[in-house]
Amino acid sequence: MQRYYTKACNFYFGNQSKILVSKKKSIPLHKINEISFDHVEIITREFKKKISIDQIKYLPNFLKKKINLDIKKIKSKKKNFSNLNFQKIPNIMGVLNLTPDSFSDGGKFNSKKKGIYHAKKLYEEGADLIDVGGESTRPGSRLVKEKIEWNRIHKILELTVKKIPISLDTRKPQIMQKGISLGVKLINDVSGLDYDPKTISTLKKNKIPFVIQHSIGTPENMQKNPKYKNELLDIYDFFEDKIKLIRSKGIKHNKIILDPGIGFGKKLKHNMNLIRDISIFHSLGFPILVGNSRKKFIKDISKKNDSITRIGGTMASSIYLMMQGIQILRIHDVNEVMQGIKVFKEIINN
């Protein structure tokens, strides 16, 4: 049986969006009047068709029902959690790597003094949440033992978690439990909850919000010729199946974030197609997080214009993602991205 997917598209932002929403000419995303859309793209694995929201009523009944159910999810207001405010676009998750070998900043902050200082700096610059990690999951990286990972992060967690909202970037349930006990507000598992079968029971027991990220294989082998039939729809199906699984295991809350995993088992074309059509994931009904900051796709595109921090490519992709309604951006250079967002909003609203 053919499957149909709904992608909100033709977005408006700022004052223009508010005017169109007031005239009922566009649909607000998550009841946020400053971002709305007036077209949807109907997608299958064989074809795609873009139509205005006014044309939905002319579709066959089965398809009209499907599209309207998806739009209901896209329209629904998202409840806030983990210091994230889903009535604003975007939230910023600042990155704090307490590792010697992360792909862009390995070793820069992996001491107690430097780590605490950087966490405070990111938060003061405007990050809503700081994502702390003690294991690099860059392409080619190897597994870090639990004891080593915990030794890298626990002192900084203890000294920051009561003052700054912390997300814990780990795939190990034992590390998750220790972090939750200290007071972290979110678990960010790059393995999509697949690394350890105990992960889901740990999340269920603690009723903690968490991120489901898509990836293929492990960091050690994920970039060795990753293949998809259709990366956009394959990853959509992955999320849908994962939500069904965790519901069957007894996790009933909606404090769940979806991350398509840019750079995790994806070539340049996969990453570009995901970013370009990112708004398809709104119809799953959960907030979306994207880690676009400093990623290799920026180098692949910019070539001779590449730089160490890749702020230009990060900023360009961040503005695009914001215009597609992405609720959370995972960012290294918080101050620069906040500056760009503020300037862009001022231009578009005046």
Residue pairs with C-beta under 8 A, 6 or more apart in sequence:
2 44
2 45
2 46
3 44
3 45
3 233
4 42
4 43
4 44
4 63
4 66
4 67
5 42
5 43
5 44
5 70
5 233
5 236
5 280
5 283
6 40
6 41
6 42
6 43
6 66
6 67
6 70
6 71
6 74
6 280
6 283
7 40
7 41
7 43
7 277
7 279
7 280
7 283
8 27
8 29
8 37
8 39
8 40
8 71
8 74
8 279
8 282
8 283
8 325
9 37
9 39
9 40
9 41
9 50
9 279
10 37
10 38
10 39
10 50
11 17
11 29
11 35
11 36
11 37
11 279
11 323
11 324
11 325
12 20
12 26
12 35
12 36
12 37
12 38
13 34
13 35
13 322
13 323
13 348
14 34
14 345
14 348
14 349
15 34
15 348
15 349
16 348
17 26
17 28
17 33
17 34
17 35
17 36
18 33
18 34
20 26
20 36
20 38
21 27
21 28
21 33
21 36
22 33
25 38
26 36
26 37
26 38
26 53
27 36
27 37
27 38
27 53
27 71
27 74
27 75
28 35
28 36
28 75
29 35
29 36
29 37
29 74
29 75
29 89
29 282
29 325
30 74
30 75
30 76
30 77
30 78
30 86
30 87
30 325
30 327
31 75
31 76
31 77
31 87
32 87
32 88
32 89
34 89
35 89
35 323
35 325
37 53
37 279
38 52
38 53
39 50
39 51
39 52
39 53
40 50
40 51
40 53
40 56
40 67
40 70
40 71
41 48
41 49
41 50
41 51
41 280
42 48
42 49
42 50
42 51
42 63
42 67
43 232
43 233
43 280
45 229
45 230
45 233
51 59
53 71
56 64
56 67
56 68
56 71
57 64
59 67
70 283
71 283
73 282
73 283
73 284
73 285
74 282
74 283
74 285
76 285
77 86
77 87
78 86
78 286
78 287
78 327
79 86
79 254
79 255
80 86
80 87
81 185
81 186
81 209
81 255
82 129
82 165
82 167
82 185
82 186
82 209
82 255
83 128
83 129
83 165
83 185
84 91
84 128
84 129
84 287
84 327
84 328
85 91
85 128
86 287
86 327
89 322
89 325
89 326
89 327
90 318
90 321
90 322
90 326
90 327
90 328
90 329
90 341
91 128
91 129
91 327
91 328
91 329
92 126
92 127
92 128
92 129
92 328
92 329
92 331
92 334
92 337
92 338
93 127
93 128
93 129
93 130
93 131
93 167
93 289
93 328
93 329
93 330
93 331
94 119
94 122
94 123
94 125
94 127
94 129
94 130
94 131
94 331
94 332
94 334
95 105
95 122
95 130
95 131
95 133
95 293
95 330
95 331
95 332
96 109
96 115
96 118
96 119
96 122
96 130
96 131
96 132
96 133
96 156
97 105
97 106
97 108
97 109
97 110
97 133
97 136
98 109
98 110
98 115
98 132
98 133
98 134
98 152
98 153
98 156
99 106
99 107
99 110
99 133
99 134
99 135
99 136
99 152
100 106
100 107
100 110
101 107
101 136
101 138
101 141
102 133
102 136
102 138
103 136
103 138
103 139
103 294
103 296
104 294
104 308
104 309
104 310
104 332
105 332
106 136
108 114
108 118
109 115
109 118
110 152
112 155
112 156
112 159
115 156
116 156
116 159
116 160
119 130
119 132
119 156
119 160
119 164
119 166
120 160
120 164
122 130
122 334
123 130
123 164
123 165
125 334
125 335
125 338
126 334
126 335
126 338
127 331
127 334
128 165
129 165
129 166
129 167
129 185
129 186
130 160
130 164
130 165
130 166
130 167
131 166
131 167
131 168
131 169
131 188
131 330
132 153
132 156
132 157
132 160
132 166
132 167
132 168
132 169
132 184
133 153
133 168
133 169
133 170
133 188
134 144
134 148
134 149
134 150
134 151
134 152
134 153
134 170
134 175
135 141
135 143
135 144
135 149
135 152
135 169
135 170
135 171
136 144
136 219
137 171
137 190
137 219
137 264
138 219
139 219
139 222
139 223
139 263
139 296
140 219
140 220
140 223
141 219
141 220
142 219
142 220
143 218
143 220
146 172
146 174
146 175
149 170
149 172
149 175
150 175
150 178
153 168
153 175
153 179
154 178
154 182
157 166
157 168
157 179
157 182
157 184
158 182
160 166
161 182
161 183
161 184
162 183
165 185
166 179
166 183
166 184
166 185
166 186
167 184
167 185
167 186
167 187
167 188
167 211
168 175
168 176
168 179
168 180
168 184
168 186
168 187
168 188
169 188
169 190
170 176
170 179
170 187
170 188
170 189
171 189
171 190
171 191
171 195
171 196
171 199
172 195
172 196
173 196
173 198
173 199
173 201
173 202
176 187
176 189
176 199
176 202
176 203
176 206
176 208
177 202
177 206
179 187
180 187
180 202
180 206
180 208
184 208
185 209
186 208
186 209
186 210
186 211
186 257
187 203
187 208
187 209
187 210
187 211
188 210
188 211
188 213
188 259
189 195
189 199
189 210
189 211
189 212
189 213
190 213
190 215
190 219
190 261
190 264
191 199
191 213
191 215
191 218
192 212
192 213
192 214
192 215
192 238
192 242
192 261
193 199
193 200
193 203
193 210
193 212
193 242
193 246
200 245
200 246
200 249
200 251
201 249
203 210
203 246
203 251
204 246
204 249
204 250
204 251
207 253
208 255
209 253
209 255
209 256
209 257
210 255
210 256
210 257
211 256
211 257
211 258
211 259
211 289
212 239
212 242
212 243
212 256
212 257
212 258
212 259
213 259
213 260
213 261
213 264
214 235
214 238
214 239
214 259
214 260
214 261
214 264
214 265
215 222
215 261
215 264
215 265
216 222
216 226
216 264
216 265
216 266
217 224
217 226
217 265
219 264
222 264
222 265
223 265
226 265
226 266
226 267
226 270
228 234
228 235
228 270
231 266
231 270
231 273
231 274
232 273
232 274
232 277
232 280
235 260
235 261
235 274
236 280
236 281
236 284
239 258
239 281
239 284
240 284
243 256
243 284
243 286
246 256
254 285
254 286
256 286
257 286
257 287
257 288
257 289
257 327
257 328
258 281
258 284
258 286
258 287
258 288
258 289
259 288
259 289
259 290
259 291
259 330
260 274
260 278
260 281
260 288
260 290
261 291
262 271
262 274
262 275
262 290
262 291
262 292
262 295
262 297
263 271
263 291
263 295
263 296
263 297
266 274
268 297
268 300
268 301
271 295
271 297
272 297
275 290
275 292
275 297
275 317
275 320
275 321
278 288
278 290
278 321
278 324
278 326
279 324
279 325
281 288
282 288
282 325
287 327
287 328
288 325
288 326
288 327
288 328
289 326
289 327
289 328
289 329
289 330
290 321
290 326
290 328
290 329
290 330
291 329
291 330
292 314
292 317
292 318
292 321
292 329
292 330
293 310
293 314
293 318
293 329
293 330
293 331
293 332
293 333
293 337
294 309
294 310
294 314
294 332
294 333
295 310
295 313
297 313
298 306
298 310
298 312
298 313
298 314
298 317
299 306
299 310
301 313
302 310
302 312
302 313
305 312
309 332
309 333
311 333
311 336
314 331
314 332
314 333
314 336
314 337
315 336
315 337
315 340
318 329
318 331
318 337
318 340
318 341
319 340
319 341
319 344
321 329
322 329
322 341
322 344
329 337
331 337
